[in-house]
Amino acid sequence: MMEKGQKVALLAIGVNLVLFGLKYTFATLSGSIALDYQTLSLAEKLILSEPQVIEMQNLMGRNSGRYKFIEASIILKTHDLDKANFIAHRIESNIKMQIKNSDCKSIYACRTW
């Protein structure tokens, strides 16, 4: 049979484990939130500085730990798929160079009709 001191010690360990679990879960969830305004604003500026971009329809970003993920939907002047792909990759590279720990998950290039 356990002594009273052992029960108290086990209870204290159990409470600490639960609190640690809650703290870890909250830290993980809060780390995966939307990007700050300054980072999104810089991403927007970098995308719109590309001469072939007519319009940006959507821009989203999120944090995951120390990494920043950016997605955008843009409309380009070109109708050529290879050229559009080249421009999208150039924008992604520019964002990766200018924004620390960033990764452009997707730049969706749409053409005008």
Secondary structure, 3 states (H helix, E strand, C coil): CCCHHHHHHHHHHHHHHHHHHHHHHHHHHHHCCECCHHHHHHHHHHHHCCCCEEEEEEEEEEEECCEEEEEEEEEECCCCHHHHHHHHHHHHHHHHHHCCCEEEEEEEEEECC
